[in-house]
Amino acid sequence: MNLKRQLLVASLLMLLIPWAGLQFVLELDAALRQQARQQLQDQAGRLAETAGDLMIGLPAVAPGEPAIYVEPLTGAINLDGYGDDWPGYREEDPLSNWQSISTPDSGGPTLYWQAATDQQHLYLLIRVSPRRAVFFNPGNAEQPHDRLRLWLKPDTQSVAPDESTLSWLIRTPAPGQLYGLIESSMKPDYRVSGFWQSTGDGWQVELKLPMPAGRSRLGFAARWGDSPEMAVATPTRPLPIMLSRNLVLERQLEARLNPGQRARLVEPAGWVIAAQRLAATASDPEFDSLSPLQVIEQISLNALRGLIRIYLPEPTTLTTGSHRIDITGLPREGLVSHPDDSIWLLTTRPVFGGRTLILEQSLDQLLTLSGSTLGSVIARSTLIIVALTLVLLGYASWLSWRITRLQRAVSASIDEDGRITGTVPDSRARDELGQLQRHFSRMVDRLHGYNRYLESFSRRLSHELKTPVAVVRSSLENLSHCESEDERRQYIERAASATERLRQILHGMSEAARLEQSLDLADKEPFDLAEVTAEATAAYQALDSNHQIRYAGPKTGCPITGSPELMVQLLDKLVDNARDFTPEGGLIEVGLEHTTDGLCLSVFNQDSALPETTGTDIFSPFVSLREGQAQGHLGQGLLIVSLIADYHGGRVDAENRTQGGIDGVCFRVIIPPTHS
């Protein structure tokens, strides 16, 4: 698996964070729902007690008992015979809020009605459809015509003295305004007024009369003949009871509801006699006022709500109207779904008289409580993780590209036979990969120089070994032909000299290896480098009269911790190297000074120069710039200098320098303060 895929997998693993957050939200939501269910049950019990106290003395409407439901009005009704200003009116379905009853003959007209009140007046909107109206002919009162009979029986529990049933006759010679006629006297009753209008397939009457007290009974019948088949009417024995919402109870319920809750009190027949709702506190913010991040948070929160709803138990579909509920299909408690797809937590409680209190809690309110804050955190973390994943993928691609480029460069620098054929380009990057590329570049350069040295090493070693071996062989051959003792001694000495030369060559090859091993066993001790350097320089001058070897530096005061013997060996190699490149009588200056980097030990020699570009490190093993000089020299001297400098924690370099007006080469050994 390459680096990009590894980072992709690592990035995908970070998606476990929002997943864990979702699981936490689900558990939190379940706990809140359980707590809300318990609180809802307790609250429903208290509301049921309150409703029961207010319902004492009011008979319940049993299933099957006829009733006319009276809607409370929130605005004024224009008495014009049309129903477009009635509550619940919908243009696409004008009959959606009507109560109805059909004639016994299924092919006859149907009686529709609505009732509403402003607490002072009772409004009735009665329609007969399909039925073409035949209007009343005042000149021939016995002629069959369409008419409406209205009965009102006051509340039997009322303290009013007159509890007799009232009846009115509604008829008109033409569409328009009308007044009810008291049937007993056939006198107009101006308290009952209205409008008669024709509809597309029938007629309808909009009436206004004083609001009856309490639970009076009201009935009406549309007739167009004298036979019972030529009429359609509400039940008349008994008349339907008038049901309206109990505003006193609704005010009591409103004070006891929490945000996002809805309470309804239902008669045994399913009529809603009290309904109250308190809107949720959280409202959807205006889209235009949201920042881009808040828009994304809202989208994420809605997605979170959708996910939570997926894990919710399947809610029971609740089909309810505005004024009637089928309580037989109502669960005792649990989740219910309304026609507008909203989900509620429902619980019910029995109330005095067989009524039922329904208390619901909006699930969106619970989701808002459980998910708004944490959902925002999850949404933000998800966005950050997605952005971080993209950044990591981009970074992985960039790293992969750099590694691939380095791999191609390294592969191109070596052929199939293992020969160095090119170089690895240097890198300007300051990170670890850039350092690795620079190390590869230097390694390839050193291997290239090493290979070139090995190629010349065998030739130089063969050249160096050929001469002493030839001397030994010729001496041995001539020794057998010698006749005098002096000749034999001369050839024996030549063979011994050649053998010694061979020994020196082999000794030089193994000296560096032995030194490297001895460094591991050498003990460090404090000593004054100035004293050691001055004494060694004086010894070099005493042994070599062909060069000017002098010391420039303090006599004392340069303490370091190390091996004085190894430092003398280091000076031996540097001075020997300088002596080989310095003409007779030339200057070799050994210097020592304090610098900001530590002690600087230098050896300057006159009249030589380093090549501008050697292609190799002259302090590397088997590297020598002595073309045609110093037979038997295998380029190990500067390697030994480098090893001893490393042992003392220092570094060594070389450069061409003009010192005191004299051109030459200067080798420097910098020993840091920790070893000074």
Stockholm file with secondary structure:
# STOCKHOLM 1.0

chainA/1-676         MNLKRQLLVASLLMLLIPWAGLQFVLELDAALRQQARQQLQDQAGRLAETAGDLMIGLPAVAPGEPAIYVEPLTGAINLDGYGDDWPGYREEDPLSNWQSISTPDSGGPTLYWQAATDQQHLYLLIRVSPRRAVFFNPGNAEQPHDRLRLWLKPDTQSVAPDESTLSWLIRTPAPGQLYGLIESSMKPDYRVSGFWQSTGDGWQVELKLPMPAGRSRLGFAARWGDSPEMAVATPTRPLPIMLSRNLVLERQLEARLNPGQRARLVEPAGWVIAAQRLAATASDPEFDSLSPLQVIEQISLNALRGLIRIYLPEPTTLTTGSHRIDITGLPREGLVSHPDDSIWLLTTRPVFGGRTLILEQSLDQLLTLSGSTLGSVIARSTLIIVALTLVLLGYASWLSWRITRLQRAVSASIDEDGRITGTVPDSRARDELGQLQRHFSRMVDRLHGYNRYLESFSRRLSHELKTPVAVVRSSLENLSHCESEDERRQYIERAASATERLRQILHGMSEAARLEQSLDLADKEPFDLAEVTAEATAAYQALDSNHQIRYAGPKTGCPITGSPELMVQLLDKLVDNARDFTPEGGLIEVGLEHTTDGLCLSVFNQDSALPETTGTDIFSPFVSLREGQAQGHLGQGLLIVSLIADYHGGRVDAENRTQGGIDGVCFRVIIPPTHS
#=GR chainA/1-676 SS CCHHHHHHHHHHHTTHHHHHHHHHHHHHHHHHHHHHHHHHHHHHHHHHHHHHHHHTTCCCCCTTCCEEEEEECSSCCCCSSCCTTSTTCCTTCTTTTCEEEECSSTTSCEEEEEEEECSSEEEEEEEEESCCCCCCCTTCTTSCCCEEEEEEECCTTCCCSCCCCEEEEECCSSSEEEEEEETTTTEEEEEEEEEEEECSSSEEEEEEEECCCSSCEEEEEEESSSSGGGEEECCCTTCCEEEECCHHHHHHHHHTCCTTEEEEEECTTSBEEEEEEECCSCCCCCGGGCCHHHHHHHHHHHHHHHHHHHHSCCCEECCBCSSBBCGGGCCSEEEEECTTSCEEEEEEEEETTTEEEEEEEEHHHHHHHHHHHHHHHHHHHHHHHHHHHHHHHHHHHHHHHHHHHHHHHHHHHBCTTSCBCSCCCCCCCCSHHHHHHHHHHHHHHHHHHHHHHHHHHHHHHHHHHHHHHHHHHHHHHHHTTCCSHHHHHHHHHHHHHHHHHHHHHHHHHHHHHHHHHHHHHCCCEEEEHHHHHHHHHHHHHHHCSSSEEEEESCSSCCEEEECHHHHHHHHHHHHHHHHHHSCTTCEEEEEEEEETTEEEEEEEEESCCCCSCCSSCTTSTTCCCCTTCSTTCCSCHHHHHHHHHHHTTCEEEEEEEEETTEEEEEEEEEECGGGC
#=GC SS_cons         CCHHHHHHHHHHHTTHHHHHHHHHHHHHHHHHHHHHHHHHHHHHHHHHHHHHHHHTTCCCCCTTCCEEEEEECSSCCCCSSCCTTSTTCCTTCTTTTCEEEECSSTTSCEEEEEEEECSSEEEEEEEEESCCCCCCCTTCTTSCCCEEEEEEECCTTCCCSCCCCEEEEECCSSSEEEEEEETTTTEEEEEEEEEEEECSSSEEEEEEEECCCSSCEEEEEEESSSSGGGEEECCCTTCCEEEECCHHHHHHHHHTCCTTEEEEEECTTSBEEEEEEECCSCCCCCGGGCCHHHHHHHHHHHHHHHHHHHHSCCCEECCBCSSBBCGGGCCSEEEEECTTSCEEEEEEEEETTTEEEEEEEEHHHHHHHHHHHHHHHHHHHHHHHHHHHHHHHHHHHHHHHHHHHHHHHHHHHBCTTSCBCSCCCCCCCCSHHHHHHHHHHHHHHHHHHHHHHHHHHHHHHHHHHHHHHHHHHHHHHHHTTCCSHHHHHHHHHHHHHHHHHHHHHHHHHHHHHHHHHHHHHCCCEEEEHHHHHHHHHHHHHHHCSSSEEEEESCSSCCEEEECHHHHHHHHHHHHHHHHHHSCTTCEEEEEEEEETTEEEEEEEEESCCCCSCCSSCTTSTTCCCCTTCSTTCCSCHHHHHHHHHHHTTCEEEEEEEEETTEEEEEEEEEECGGGC
//
